[in-house]
Amino acid sequence: IDLARRPFRAVGDGGDVYLAATLVIATGAQAKWLGVPGEQELGGKGVSACATCDGFFYRGKKVIVIGGGNTAVEEALYLTNHSDDVTLIHRRDSLRCEKILADRLAANPKISTLWNKRVDHFVAGENGALSGVALIDTVTGAESFEAADGAFVAIGHKPSTELFAGKLPLDESGYLIVEAGTPKTAVPGVFAAGDVADHVYRQAVTAAGMGCMAALDAERFLAHAAHEAVNA
């Protein structure tokens, strides 16, 4: 992508060249995974990276959440709407989340925490679905097993912004920076919509709303540019 000249120039994987006066970036963000055995194989069979998407399927069942930051604690708290048996697994002995979230977690009787544990692999049951996780103590090296019907990997997201590094401002986590309350980036005529610029909500409905805003702003940008060209 070339944003240094106008019209903007984008080259596809197949070599096709696209020229445009405006650009809406909606490349999204991908959930980070642990990269351990059984994780991908059991995706959709008990392993998920989105509690708000899949939590309902585990109503009344035992679930675990893996992680120790804001995302993990928020997922664990949300899952208590569906389950009375939620276990948070963290590889350290303290959480990295905001204090208010840590206090809410500690006060919730439906949530228990396993400290200093990392997931070695996900275990499938006889029915081919998740039966639990094999754990290793990060201090002693001891092995253990935690049974669960559902496991939610909540170690954050990675925005798909590699293409724009050095061309548009990014925050410390790699998300595109936009003008508050708008999809406008630092380059006039370039807009960002959805998870590529939103690390808070990350929902389809909010992404769709940002897409609508970006389309309206792009239309206004083109109309303004055409008006200036006529009156130049």
Disulfide bonds with the S-S distance in Angstrom:
Cys50-Cys53 2.12
